[in-house]
Each structure stands twice: as C-alpha cells, then as structure tokens.
Amino acid sequence: MSIFTKLLLSLLCIISGYSLTSLYIGSPFSWIIGSLLGLLLVLLIVFVEDKIRKIPLWSIVGGVTGLIIGIFIALMLAYILHLVVGTLDNQKIITWLFLFLFSAIVYLGLGIGSKKFNESKLFYFFIPPEKASNKKLLDTSVIIDGRIVDICKAGFLEGKLLLPKFVIDELHYIADSSETLRRSRGRRGLDILNLMKSEKTINMEIIEDDPHGVKGVDRKLIALAKLLNAQIITNDFNLNKVAALQEVKVLNLNELANTLKPVVLPGETIKVQISKEGKESEQGVGYLDDGTMIVVEHGSDLIGMTLEVIVTSVLQTSAGRMIFAELEAEKRG
C-alpha cells in the first residue's frame, strides 16, 4: 500500500468516524471520539494488510476454502442436532451447544485448509503450476560462494531467481557472528547480494514466503520449493541429498564446475608446477588452473619447477577429480 493510499484511507476513516459519532452520540466531544476511532481503524487495516501480504497465496486460498467448507458442515450438523434435541425444554443448552460446534468446526476448517490445501489437487485448479525451470530458489551457500554472479552474467541460468527473506536473515546472522571466518563469509554473501541486485542482467526477486511450522533454512527451502514448484540452487551436499529424497530438483554449482573441467585422458601430456610433496614417498603435488589436483610420481625433488608430465590415470571422487601422472623419461633420468 503506497503512502498516498494510506493517507487517503486515513482521511476517509477519520471523516467517517467523525460523521457517525456526530449523528448518533451528539456529545460535544464526539468529533474527537470519532476521529480516534477512525485512526484506530486505519491502524488495524494497515496491520492486517501487512500480515496478509506475508502469507503465501496458496495459504489464503486454502484458508478461505476450508472456512467455507467448515461453515457448510457446521450448518448441516446444527440442523441435525436441532432435529434430534430440539424438543428439550432448556433452549439455552441447545444454543450454547450449537455455538460451540459451529466455532470448533469453522476453526478446524480454516486451520486445516490453510495448511493442507496445497497438497490437494484443488491447489492446481486455483493456482496452475509454473514450469520448474522458470523459478529457482537461492541457498545461502551458493550466495557466499559467489560464482552464481558470473554464471548469470554468462546467460546459463534462465527464468527468475527467488531469494527468500529467511535466507537474507541467515546471512545477517552469519555476518554478525563472533567468529572471524564465519563473519567474513556472511559479509561476503551480503556483498554478493548487493552486486546481484545492482546487475541489470540478473532477474532476482526477494520473496516474503516463509513456510509455517517449518524450522531450519534447509527445510524451509525444500518446503518452499515444493509449494512454488521451483528448483534449488546450492553448493550444500547434505541439502542436495535431502532434496533429492523429497523429489525436489537441485542445481549444484559444484557438480556443474566438475562437469565443465577439461577431460584429460591417460597418455596425454600436460604442464604443471610442483607445489608440494605428496602423502606417499617421492610424490609431488601440483594443481591445474581449475583446482584439479595432480599427483606426480618421483616429483618430490622438483618442488617449484614447472614441467610437462604424462597422465597415467584419472580418479573421480565425491570431492572432485584427481589426476595421477609421471615424469617424462628424460626428466626422470
């Protein structure tokens, strides 16, 4: 609600309150009472509007649907009870019994409808699902990582990036940590968000959706991905596994990076700088530009040197890829 709309609403409510109290109360101070009542009404409307704005659409539609069904069931039960116990002399008992049943059933209808409506087929009748590829939820880990910016600039991510408010809150919490490393990671994440927000080529939207009754950022992301039929972009290994178990599509940037690493076959010659000794005797360790580790046999005495080695084997692990190589014959000799 804009400031102009709020001012117009305030003016109308105050005038209405003043007019009504002047007509029906007739007190010299009626205009003060009416103006205050109008102002209180404005505050109530703004408060309710702010709360409803944060509630997901599916929850509002479900609550209204459950409310209507609850009222219908309550009226049916009230009619049946009236036929059964309508002959009792004490009508006050019947009235209070009707009121109790009506209130309880309507409350249950409203509560169950708002929480379970999205699980029914009716959810897709009122709110048709969009393609999952068009909406992607950002996880905290992928924001701190920062590579998401370059991937978006390169045009490899289509659709809209959705940033939940609870993810921003977690970044603020990390940035305020007493641990130096953790605080630095949180501040980096906030800097990345500001960069993404200022980048015109990145279509990012901050959403207020926060699944009710769900604790933990990872669980909230999974629940929200189900509700919005969206994908999750993350680097978190555990979140990746849990989301896969619940049939939520995940885009893992670490897997993408491993996939894009150049293919190296046994027998090929590559150039590498030996930077340190390996775990085994006489082994030297170097790294390619993309971070891939190369273990060179008989390379422990050549630390600091850049030389060509012959690939003997490639090992793919959950942590990444390792290349084993040996020195050319003339270097070894």
Residue frames as qw, qx, qy, qz and C-alpha x, y, z in Angstrom:
[[0.000, 0.891, 0.455, 0.000, 0.00, 0.00, 0.00],
 [0.438, 0.440, -0.021, 0.784, 1.54, 3.32, -1.08],
 [0.199, -0.228, -0.425, 0.853, 1.87, 6.38, 1.17],
 [0.279, -0.053, -0.223, -0.933, -0.75, 8.24, -0.87],
 [0.574, -0.284, -0.682, -0.353, -3.21, 5.37, -0.48],
 [0.466, -0.317, -0.674, 0.478, -2.59, 5.24, 3.27],
 [0.030, -0.135, -0.197, 0.971, -3.16, 9.00, 3.61],
 [0.432, -0.135, -0.419, -0.787, -6.39, 8.78, 1.58],
 [0.591, -0.311, -0.743, -0.050, -7.60, 5.83, 3.66],
 [0.326, -0.246, -0.551, 0.728, -6.78, 7.68, 6.88],
 [0.158, 0.024, -0.022, -0.987, -8.69, 10.76, 5.76],
 [0.543, -0.208, -0.565, -0.585, -11.78, 8.74, 4.76],
 [0.567, -0.310, -0.737, 0.198, -11.81, 6.73, 8.01],
 [0.202, -0.195, -0.421, 0.862, -11.40, 9.84, 10.18],
 [0.311, -0.039, -0.187, -0.931, -14.18, 11.68, 8.32],
 [0.596, -0.244, -0.678, -0.355, -16.44, 8.61, 8.52],
 [0.473, -0.286, -0.697, 0.456, -15.78, 8.19, 12.25],
 [0.023, -0.120, -0.223, 0.967, -16.44, 11.89, 12.87],
 [0.427, -0.117, -0.382, -0.811, -19.70, 11.81, 10.88],
 [0.600, -0.281, -0.737, -0.136, -21.06, 8.68, 12.55],
 [0.393, -0.301, -0.617, 0.612, -20.31, 9.80, 16.11],
 [0.087, 0.041, 0.054, -0.994, -21.75, 13.26, 15.43],
 [0.511, -0.186, -0.494, -0.679, -25.03, 11.73, 14.24],
 [0.726, -0.310, -0.598, -0.135, -25.53, 9.07, 16.91],
 [0.537, -0.251, -0.534, 0.603, -23.70, 10.31, 20.01],
 [0.072, -0.861, -0.302, -0.404, -24.32, 14.03, 19.89],
 [0.622, -0.640, -0.137, 0.429, -21.68, 14.79, 22.51],
 [0.104, 0.967, -0.174, -0.154, -19.50, 17.93, 22.23],
 [0.277, -0.620, 0.703, 0.210, -16.51, 15.63, 22.16],
 [0.866, 0.272, 0.401, -0.122, -18.00, 13.28, 19.58],
 [0.600, 0.768, -0.225, -0.015, -15.69, 14.55, 16.85],
 [0.100, -0.682, 0.713, -0.129, -12.65, 13.61, 18.97],
 [0.691, -0.101, 0.689, -0.193, -14.04, 10.13, 19.66],
 [0.807, 0.535, 0.210, -0.137, -14.93, 9.62, 16.00],
 [0.384, 0.816, -0.432, 0.005, -11.54, 10.78, 14.77],
 [0.299, -0.526, 0.783, -0.147, -9.74, 8.45, 17.20],
 [0.782, 0.133, 0.579, -0.188, -11.94, 5.51, 16.18],
 [0.707, 0.700, -0.034, -0.097, -11.24, 6.26, 12.53],
 [0.145, 0.771, -0.616, 0.072, -7.49, 6.42, 13.21],
 [0.541, -0.295, 0.766, -0.183, -7.62, 3.11, 15.11],
 [0.832, 0.396, 0.345, -0.176, -9.44, 1.56, 12.17],
 [0.507, 0.793, -0.335, -0.038, -6.69, 2.75, 9.82],
 [0.147, -0.616, 0.761, -0.139, -4.00, 1.21, 12.03],
 [0.723, -0.008, 0.654, -0.221, -5.95, -2.06, 12.16],
 [0.784, 0.595, 0.100, -0.143, -6.35, -2.16, 8.37],
 [0.323, 0.788, -0.523, 0.041, -2.64, -1.44, 7.77],
 [0.395, -0.450, 0.777, -0.194, -1.65, -4.10, 10.34],
 [0.801, 0.198, 0.531, -0.192, -3.90, -6.74, 8.77],
 [0.667, 0.729, -0.110, -0.103, -2.73, -5.81, 5.26],
 [0.076, 0.736, -0.670, 0.068, 0.92, -6.19, 6.31],
 [0.547, -0.233, 0.781, -0.188, 0.27, -9.64, 7.84],
 [0.809, 0.415, 0.370, -0.191, -1.76, -10.90, 4.88],
 [0.470, 0.805, -0.337, -0.136, 0.90, -9.69, 2.42],
 [0.083, -0.584, 0.805, -0.063, 3.43, -12.04, 4.04],
 [0.696, 0.029, 0.677, -0.237, 1.12, -15.07, 3.84],
 [0.128, -0.121, 0.806, 0.565, 1.54, -17.20, 0.66],
 [0.508, 0.081, -0.267, -0.815, -1.35, -17.10, -1.80],
 [0.544, -0.065, -0.815, -0.189, -1.93, -20.83, -1.51],
 [0.202, -0.186, -0.768, 0.579, -2.43, -20.44, 2.26],
 [0.290, 0.193, 0.176, -0.921, -5.02, -17.66, 1.80],
 [0.586, 0.081, -0.512, -0.622, -6.95, -19.59, -0.85],
 [0.479, -0.074, -0.869, 0.096, -6.80, -22.75, 1.26],
 [0.033, -0.162, -0.637, 0.753, -7.96, -20.93, 4.38],
 [0.454, 0.160, -0.022, -0.876, -10.96, -19.38, 2.61],
 [0.610, 0.050, -0.685, -0.396, -11.86, -22.73, 1.04],
 [0.371, -0.106, -0.856, 0.345, -11.57, -24.50, 4.40],
 [0.153, 0.135, 0.421, -0.884, -13.64, -21.76, 6.04],
 [0.575, 0.095, -0.272, -0.766, -16.48, -22.17, 3.53],
 [0.616, -0.018, -0.777, -0.130, -16.46, -25.96, 3.88],
 [0.219, -0.079, -0.761, 0.606, -16.35, -25.66, 7.68],
 [0.349, 0.099, 0.211, -0.908, -19.35, -23.31, 7.72],
 [0.655, 0.053, -0.493, -0.570, -21.31, -25.68, 5.47],
 [0.538, -0.053, -0.828, 0.151, -20.54, -28.72, 7.68],
 [0.042, -0.074, -0.608, 0.790, -21.34, -26.75, 10.85],
 [0.495, 0.064, -0.025, -0.866, -24.73, -25.67, 9.47],
 [0.678, 0.007, -0.656, -0.331, -25.55, -29.25, 8.47],
 [0.417, -0.081, -0.806, 0.411, -24.64, -30.55, 11.94],
 [0.152, 0.051, 0.388, -0.907, -26.56, -27.74, 13.59],
 [0.618, 0.004, -0.285, -0.733, -29.66, -28.66, 11.58],
 [0.657, -0.046, -0.751, -0.049, -29.32, -32.34, 12.51],
 [0.250, -0.069, -0.704, 0.661, -28.81, -31.51, 16.19],
 [0.347, -0.008, 0.125, -0.929, -31.83, -29.25, 16.09],
 [0.713, -0.056, -0.480, -0.507, -33.97, -32.15, 14.85],
 [0.622, -0.050, -0.751, 0.218, -32.58, -34.51, 17.49],
 [0.356, -0.299, -0.595, 0.655, -32.51, -32.31, 20.61],
 [0.071, -0.324, -0.193, -0.924, -34.87, -29.54, 19.53],
 [0.561, -0.549, -0.508, -0.355, -37.57, -30.84, 21.88],
 [0.519, -0.202, -0.552, 0.621, -35.54, -30.12, 25.04],
 [0.198, -0.893, -0.403, 0.029, -37.02, -27.57, 27.38],
 [0.412, -0.733, 0.113, 0.529, -33.72, -25.83, 28.15],
 [0.629, 0.747, 0.142, 0.163, -33.12, -23.89, 24.94],
 [0.110, -0.921, 0.371, 0.042, -30.02, -22.18, 26.40],
 [0.670, -0.327, 0.639, 0.189, -28.16, -25.53, 26.41],
 [0.719, 0.480, 0.458, 0.206, -29.05, -26.05, 22.75],
 [0.270, 0.960, -0.033, 0.061, -27.91, -22.53, 21.82],
 [0.297, -0.791, 0.528, 0.083, -24.54, -22.90, 23.55],
 [0.750, -0.058, 0.635, 0.175, -24.08, -26.39, 22.06],
 [0.625, 0.705, 0.292, 0.164, -24.74, -25.05, 18.57],
 [0.066, 0.972, -0.226, 0.027, -22.34, -22.15, 19.15],
 [0.543, -0.571, 0.600, 0.138, -19.60, -24.48, 20.40],
 [0.754, 0.191, 0.587, 0.227, -19.89, -26.91, 17.46],
 [0.473, 0.858, 0.167, 0.111, -20.10, -24.09, 14.92],
 [0.101, -0.926, 0.361, 0.037, -16.98, -22.37, 16.29],
 [0.633, -0.402, 0.641, 0.163, -14.96, -25.59, 16.56],
 [0.736, 0.358, 0.531, 0.220, -15.76, -26.86, 13.05],
 [0.362, 0.926, 0.042, 0.100, -15.21, -23.47, 11.39],
 [0.279, -0.836, 0.465, 0.088, -11.86, -23.12, 13.19],
 [0.705, -0.163, 0.657, 0.212, -10.77, -26.59, 12.08],
 [0.655, 0.632, 0.382, 0.159, -11.82, -25.87, 8.51],
 [0.159, 0.974, -0.156, 0.036, -9.83, -22.63, 8.44],
 [0.419, -0.697, 0.574, 0.099, -6.72, -24.16, 10.02],
 [0.727, 0.010, 0.657, 0.197, -6.64, -27.41, 8.03],
 [0.594, 0.745, 0.292, 0.081, -7.49, -25.66, 4.77],
 [0.093, 0.959, -0.264, -0.036, -4.66, -23.12, 5.07],
 [0.383, -0.606, 0.690, 0.100, -2.05, -25.82, 5.81],
 [0.571, 0.004, 0.811, 0.127, -3.18, -28.76, 3.67],
 [0.580, 0.696, 0.198, -0.374, -4.75, -27.07, 0.66],
 [0.232, 0.734, -0.547, -0.328, -1.50, -27.10, -1.33],
 [0.279, -0.242, 0.928, 0.056, -1.33, -30.92, -1.03],
 [0.578, 0.432, 0.649, -0.241, -4.66, -31.42, -2.79],
 [0.424, 0.305, 0.610, 0.596, -5.43, -31.34, -6.50],
 [0.055, 0.907, 0.418, -0.005, -7.61, -28.27, -5.92],
 [0.371, -0.693, 0.150, 0.599, -4.42, -26.26, -5.42],
 [0.327, -0.105, 0.609, 0.715, -3.57, -26.66, -9.09],
 [0.159, 0.679, 0.672, 0.251, -7.13, -25.72, -10.10],
 [0.133, -0.952, -0.207, 0.180, -6.91, -22.33, -8.39],
 [0.120, -0.855, 0.414, 0.288, -3.17, -21.75, -8.95],
 [0.913, 0.400, -0.067, 0.041, -1.82, -23.50, -12.08],
 [0.710, -0.505, 0.260, 0.416, 1.76, -24.67, -11.52],
 [0.344, 0.861, -0.312, -0.207, 4.51, -22.97, -13.50],
 [0.870, 0.323, -0.317, 0.197, 7.38, -24.82, -15.07],
 [0.750, -0.588, -0.027, 0.302, 10.02, -25.65, -12.51],
 [0.677, 0.147, 0.137, 0.708, 12.78, -24.36, -14.80],
 [0.100, 0.757, 0.203, 0.613, 11.37, -20.81, -14.60],
 [0.434, -0.815, 0.120, -0.364, 11.82, -20.39, -10.84],
 [0.750, 0.148, -0.501, 0.406, 14.96, -21.06, -8.84],
 [0.553, -0.827, -0.057, -0.079, 15.50, -20.61, -5.10],
 [0.402, 0.650, -0.485, 0.426, 18.89, -19.37, -3.91],
 [0.818, -0.442, -0.316, 0.191, 20.55, -21.11, -0.97],
 [0.348, -0.914, 0.168, 0.125, 22.89, -19.39, 1.49],
 [0.722, -0.314, 0.449, 0.422, 25.92, -21.45, 0.41],
 [0.590, 0.459, 0.445, 0.493, 25.63, -20.54, -3.26],
 [0.037, 0.977, 0.110, 0.179, 25.38, -16.83, -2.44],
 [0.510, -0.772, 0.317, 0.211, 28.51, -16.89, -0.27],
 [0.776, 0.040, 0.464, 0.425, 30.31, -18.88, -2.99],
 [0.023, 0.714, -0.128, -0.688, 29.81, -16.02, -5.46],
 [0.232, -0.105, 0.772, 0.583, 30.14, -17.95, -8.73],
 [0.293, 0.620, 0.722, -0.092, 26.41, -17.55, -9.29],
 [0.116, 0.811, 0.012, -0.573, 27.04, -13.96, -10.45],
 [0.019, -0.470, 0.672, 0.572, 29.32, -14.98, -13.33],
 [0.231, 0.216, 0.933, 0.171, 27.01, -17.84, -14.31],
 [0.252, 0.752, 0.526, -0.308, 24.04, -15.46, -14.51],
 [0.083, 0.758, -0.242, -0.600, 26.04, -12.91, -16.50],
 [0.117, -0.263, 0.838, 0.464, 27.02, -15.63, -18.97],
 [0.610, 0.133, -0.211, -0.752, 23.34, -16.40, -19.55],
 [0.339, 0.091, -0.934, -0.062, 23.37, -20.02, -18.39],
 [0.026, 0.321, 0.816, -0.480, 20.53, -19.57, -15.88],
 [0.176, -0.364, -0.508, -0.760, 17.08, -18.91, -17.32],
 [0.451, -0.639, -0.604, -0.152, 14.00, -17.71, -15.51],
 [0.248, -0.815, 0.108, -0.513, 13.66, -15.85, -12.22],
 [0.480, 0.103, -0.699, 0.520, 15.93, -16.21, -9.20],
 [0.534, -0.709, -0.260, -0.381, 13.93, -16.17, -5.98],
 [0.332, 0.287, -0.611, 0.658, 15.64, -15.04, -2.78],
 [0.532, -0.632, -0.556, -0.088, 13.61, -15.92, 0.35],
 [0.192, -0.841, 0.175, -0.474, 13.68, -13.40, 3.18],
 [0.831, -0.531, 0.163, -0.029, 14.75, -16.10, 5.66],
 [0.848, 0.210, 0.011, 0.487, 17.93, -16.70, 3.60],
 [0.201, 0.727, -0.124, 0.645, 18.81, -12.99, 3.91],
 [0.592, -0.724, 0.134, -0.327, 18.15, -13.22, 7.67],
 [0.947, -0.212, 0.065, 0.233, 20.57, -16.16, 7.91],
 [0.623, 0.468, -0.053, 0.624, 23.24, -14.18, 6.06],
 [0.170, -0.798, 0.139, -0.562, 22.75, -11.29, 8.51],
 [0.826, -0.542, 0.110, -0.109, 23.10, -13.75, 11.40],
 [0.898, 0.069, 0.027, 0.434, 26.32, -15.19, 9.94],
 [0.373, 0.658, -0.062, 0.652, 27.70, -11.69, 9.27],
 [0.369, -0.765, 0.180, -0.496, 27.17, -10.80, 12.95],
 [0.935, -0.204, -0.259, 0.128, 28.99, -13.90, 14.21],
 [0.431, -0.848, 0.297, 0.087, 31.83, -13.56, 16.72],
 [0.791, -0.105, 0.460, 0.390, 33.99, -15.95, 14.65],
 [0.028, -0.627, 0.337, 0.702, 36.20, -14.09, 12.18],
 [0.098, -0.067, 0.849, 0.515, 35.96, -16.60, 9.33],
 [0.111, 0.553, 0.826, -0.015, 32.21, -17.05, 9.71],
 [0.054, 0.793, 0.235, -0.559, 31.68, -13.27, 9.90],
 [0.046, -0.471, 0.522, 0.710, 33.74, -12.77, 6.74],
 [0.115, 0.193, 0.909, 0.352, 31.67, -15.37, 4.88],
 [0.094, 0.710, 0.656, -0.239, 28.44, -13.67, 5.92],
 [0.026, 0.761, -0.039, -0.647, 29.64, -10.25, 4.83],
 [0.100, -0.228, 0.736, 0.629, 30.83, -11.67, 1.51],
 [0.141, 0.440, 0.877, 0.128, 27.36, -13.13, 1.00],
 [0.078, 0.816, 0.391, -0.419, 25.73, -9.75, 1.61],
 [0.049, -0.601, 0.383, 0.700, 28.17, -8.10, -0.81],
 [0.143, 0.050, 0.875, 0.460, 27.29, -10.70, -3.46],
 [0.139, 0.657, 0.733, -0.111, 23.58, -9.98, -2.95],
 [0.044, 0.807, 0.066, -0.585, 24.13, -6.25, -3.42],
 [0.096, -0.382, 0.654, 0.646, 26.09, -6.99, -6.59],
 [0.146, 0.293, 0.907, 0.265, 23.34, -9.26, -7.94],
 [0.109, 0.759, 0.548, -0.334, 20.69, -6.67, -7.11],
 [0.036, 0.759, -0.154, -0.632, 22.55, -3.95, -9.00],
 [0.195, -0.185, 0.792, 0.547, 23.25, -6.16, -12.03],
 [0.551, 0.316, -0.007, -0.772, 20.55, -5.49, -14.64],
 [0.522, 0.250, -0.729, -0.365, 21.09, -8.81, -16.43],
 [0.174, -0.047, -0.938, 0.295, 20.16, -10.79, -13.29],
 [0.513, -0.406, -0.338, -0.676, 16.43, -11.30, -12.75],
 [0.352, -0.090, -0.806, 0.467, 16.24, -11.67, -8.96],
 [0.438, -0.573, -0.215, -0.659, 13.25, -11.15, -6.68],
 [0.027, 0.158, -0.773, 0.614, 13.12, -11.12, -2.87],
 [0.561, -0.377, -0.572, -0.464, 10.08, -13.06, -1.61],
 [0.360, -0.457, 0.452, -0.677, 8.47, -13.00, 1.83],
 [0.876, -0.113, -0.353, -0.308, 7.18, -16.60, 1.68],
 [0.031, -0.444, 0.797, -0.408, 8.06, -18.48, 4.86],
 [0.613, -0.189, -0.724, -0.253, 6.51, -21.97, 5.30],
 [0.535, -0.564, 0.236, -0.583, 4.59, -22.08, 8.57],
 [0.895, -0.332, 0.229, -0.189, 5.66, -24.64, 11.16],
 [0.897, 0.298, -0.106, 0.309, 8.94, -25.46, 9.37],
 [0.418, -0.857, 0.239, 0.181, 12.22, -24.83, 11.19],
 [0.628, -0.293, 0.517, 0.503, 15.68, -24.59, 9.66],
 [0.249, 0.635, -0.293, -0.670, 16.71, -22.85, 6.45],
 [0.032, 0.198, -0.901, -0.384, 17.27, -26.10, 4.52],
 [0.160, 0.390, 0.897, -0.134, 13.86, -27.50, 5.45],
 [0.256, 0.702, 0.267, -0.608, 12.20, -24.20, 4.62],
 [0.154, 0.506, -0.554, -0.643, 13.87, -24.15, 1.20],
 [0.016, 0.043, 0.972, 0.231, 12.67, -27.67, 0.42],
 [0.180, 0.563, 0.732, -0.339, 9.13, -26.91, 1.60],
 [0.216, 0.711, 0.009, -0.669, 9.06, -23.66, -0.38],
 [0.062, 0.334, -0.754, -0.563, 10.43, -25.39, -3.50],
 [0.111, 0.295, 0.948, 0.049, 7.55, -27.87, -3.31],
 [0.181, 0.693, 0.505, -0.482, 4.97, -25.11, -2.90],
 [0.216, 0.757, -0.172, -0.592, 6.33, -22.98, -5.72],
 [0.897, 0.343, 0.259, 0.102, 7.31, -25.93, -7.93],
 [0.199, 0.923, -0.330, 0.010, 10.81, -24.43, -8.08],
 [0.856, 0.187, -0.327, 0.354, 14.38, -25.66, -8.18],
 [0.529, -0.827, 0.091, 0.165, 17.03, -25.02, -5.53],
 [0.596, 0.647, -0.318, 0.353, 20.48, -23.69, -6.43],
 [0.658, -0.721, 0.207, -0.069, 23.01, -24.75, -3.81],
 [0.423, 0.575, -0.681, 0.162, 26.53, -26.00, -3.03],
 [0.507, -0.399, 0.605, -0.467, 25.41, -27.82, 0.13],
 [0.282, 0.175, -0.926, -0.177, 25.99, -31.56, -0.24],
 [0.085, 0.212, 0.882, -0.413, 23.54, -32.52, 2.53],
 [0.427, 0.463, 0.222, -0.744, 20.78, -30.24, 1.21],
 [0.407, 0.367, -0.636, -0.543, 21.31, -31.78, -2.22],
 [0.189, 0.008, -0.982, 0.009, 20.75, -35.31, -0.88],
 [0.178, 0.348, 0.717, -0.577, 17.74, -34.44, 1.31],
 [0.432, 0.469, -0.046, -0.769, 16.06, -32.51, -1.51],
 [0.365, 0.254, -0.789, -0.424, 16.60, -35.42, -3.92],
 [0.029, -0.150, -0.960, 0.237, 14.91, -37.79, -1.44],
 [0.249, 0.545, 0.545, -0.586, 11.88, -35.47, -1.42],
 [0.492, 0.496, 0.608, 0.377, 11.85, -35.22, -5.24],
 [0.050, 0.953, 0.062, -0.294, 12.92, -31.57, -5.34],
 [0.751, 0.516, 0.035, 0.409, 15.18, -30.65, -8.28],
 [0.463, -0.790, 0.119, 0.385, 18.55, -29.22, -7.23],
 [0.618, 0.719, -0.128, 0.291, 21.14, -27.37, -9.30],
 [0.725, -0.593, 0.087, 0.340, 24.51, -27.92, -7.61],
 [0.291, 0.920, -0.253, -0.065, 27.21, -25.49, -8.75],
 [0.402, -0.576, 0.703, 0.111, 30.00, -27.81, -7.57],
 [0.717, 0.206, 0.660, 0.093, 28.68, -30.56, -9.84],
 [0.516, 0.846, 0.128, -0.026, 28.48, -28.04, -12.68],
 [0.041, -0.872, 0.475, 0.108, 32.11, -26.99, -12.08],
 [0.563, -0.294, 0.763, 0.122, 33.28, -30.62, -12.07],
 [0.708, 0.490, 0.509, 0.019, 31.37, -31.29, -15.27],
 [0.398, 0.917, -0.024, -0.019, 32.99, -28.33, -17.04],
 [0.424, -0.682, 0.530, 0.273, 36.54, -29.32, -16.17],
 [0.513, 0.579, -0.529, -0.348, 38.54, -30.30, -19.26],
 [0.990, -0.048, 0.095, -0.092, 38.74, -34.01, -19.98],
 [0.022, 0.717, -0.695, -0.049, 42.21, -35.46, -19.51],
 [0.975, 0.093, -0.115, -0.167, 42.92, -38.97, -20.80],
 [0.749, -0.461, 0.404, 0.254, 45.75, -41.35, -19.82],
 [0.725, 0.219, 0.380, 0.532, 48.72, -40.87, -22.09],
 [0.219, 0.900, 0.167, 0.339, 48.23, -37.13, -22.58],
 [0.565, -0.001, -0.242, 0.789, 50.95, -34.65, -21.68],
 [0.175, -0.917, -0.287, -0.216, 50.12, -31.64, -19.51],
 [0.371, 0.441, -0.347, 0.740, 52.17, -28.86, -17.95],
 [0.604, -0.728, -0.302, -0.119, 52.08, -28.42, -14.17],
 [0.113, 0.668, -0.496, 0.544, 54.06, -26.74, -11.40],
 [0.678, -0.248, -0.652, 0.233, 55.02, -28.99, -8.49],
 [0.214, -0.750, 0.071, -0.622, 53.97, -27.04, -5.37],
 [0.513, -0.549, 0.519, -0.407, 54.44, -29.51, -2.50],
 [0.063, 0.233, -0.970, -0.001, 55.24, -33.08, -1.51],
 [0.684, -0.194, -0.459, -0.533, 52.56, -35.76, -1.69],
 [0.765, -0.472, 0.252, -0.357, 51.42, -38.17, 1.02],
 [0.984, 0.005, 0.102, 0.145, 53.35, -41.11, -0.40],
 [0.566, -0.522, 0.351, 0.533, 57.11, -41.31, -0.74],
 [0.354, -0.123, 0.532, 0.759, 58.67, -39.42, -3.69],
 [0.201, 0.691, 0.650, 0.244, 55.31, -37.97, -4.77],
 [0.113, -0.136, -0.032, 0.984, 54.90, -34.34, -5.77],
 [0.171, 0.679, 0.698, -0.149, 51.60, -32.45, -5.94],
 [0.078, -0.080, 0.228, 0.967, 50.53, -29.71, -8.33],
 [0.323, 0.586, 0.608, -0.426, 47.26, -28.10, -9.40],
 [0.302, 0.435, 0.561, 0.636, 45.67, -27.12, -12.69],
 [0.042, -0.205, -0.011, -0.978, 44.10, -23.67, -13.15],
 [0.589, -0.395, -0.363, -0.605, 40.65, -25.08, -12.27],
 [0.508, -0.543, 0.470, -0.476, 41.94, -26.51, -8.97],
 [0.976, 0.045, -0.173, -0.124, 42.25, -30.15, -10.05],
 [0.514, -0.677, 0.525, 0.048, 44.96, -31.94, -8.04],
 [0.795, 0.475, -0.377, -0.013, 47.76, -33.70, -9.94],
 [0.734, -0.551, 0.392, 0.052, 49.86, -36.29, -8.12],
 [0.585, 0.690, -0.426, -0.022, 53.23, -36.73, -9.87],
 [0.951, -0.249, 0.029, 0.183, 55.34, -39.79, -9.15],
 [0.735, -0.055, 0.038, 0.675, 59.01, -39.05, -8.38],
 [0.178, 0.756, 0.188, 0.601, 58.20, -35.34, -8.22],
 [0.560, -0.775, -0.237, 0.173, 59.07, -34.62, -4.59],
 [0.600, -0.346, 0.129, 0.710, 62.54, -33.33, -5.52],
 [0.281, 0.318, 0.431, 0.796, 61.18, -30.92, -8.15],
 [0.115, -0.788, -0.535, 0.282, 59.12, -28.57, -5.95],
 [0.046, -0.766, 0.033, 0.641, 58.79, -25.12, -7.52],
 [0.144, -0.243, 0.694, 0.663, 59.55, -26.34, -11.02],
 [0.672, 0.458, 0.173, -0.556, 57.10, -26.22, -13.93],
 [0.083, -0.324, 0.869, 0.366, 57.37, -29.21, -16.23],
 [0.703, 0.118, -0.366, -0.599, 55.43, -31.49, -18.53],
 [0.381, -0.182, 0.869, -0.258, 54.12, -34.78, -17.14],
 [0.384, -0.004, -0.779, -0.495, 52.34, -37.76, -18.68],
 [0.668, -0.205, 0.233, -0.676, 48.88, -38.67, -17.31],
 [0.108, 0.160, -0.981, -0.001, 48.68, -42.28, -16.12],
 [0.194, -0.466, -0.863, -0.034, 45.18, -42.39, -14.62],
 [0.228, -0.353, 0.002, -0.907, 42.23, -40.20, -13.56],
 [0.231, -0.311, -0.870, 0.304, 40.27, -40.81, -10.35],
 [0.293, -0.490, -0.236, -0.787, 36.81, -39.27, -9.86],
 [0.264, -0.232, -0.787, 0.507, 35.79, -38.88, -6.20],
 [0.135, -0.803, -0.580, -0.003, 32.89, -37.20, -4.38],
 [0.314, -0.755, -0.052, 0.573, 35.25, -34.32, -3.52],
 [0.306, 0.817, -0.261, -0.413, 36.35, -33.82, -7.11],
 [0.912, 0.396, -0.082, 0.077, 38.80, -35.26, -9.60],
 [0.482, -0.697, 0.468, 0.252, 42.40, -36.35, -9.07],
 [0.752, 0.613, -0.240, -0.031, 44.95, -36.90, -11.82],
 [0.749, -0.472, 0.387, 0.257, 47.93, -39.22, -11.42],
 [0.601, 0.776, -0.189, 0.020, 50.93, -38.61, -13.65],
 [0.823, -0.318, 0.187, 0.431, 54.58, -39.47, -14.04],
 [0.075, -0.784, 0.319, 0.528, 57.60, -37.57, -15.28],
 [0.752, 0.610, -0.212, -0.132, 58.79, -37.89, -18.83],
 [0.959, -0.026, -0.083, 0.271, 61.64, -40.33, -19.25],
 [0.532, 0.492, -0.195, 0.661, 64.32, -37.68, -19.73],
 [0.290, -0.718, 0.193, -0.602, 63.22, -35.74, -16.63],
 [0.894, -0.421, 0.041, -0.146, 63.16, -38.88, -14.53],
 [0.888, 0.138, -0.116, 0.423, 66.59, -39.88, -15.67]]
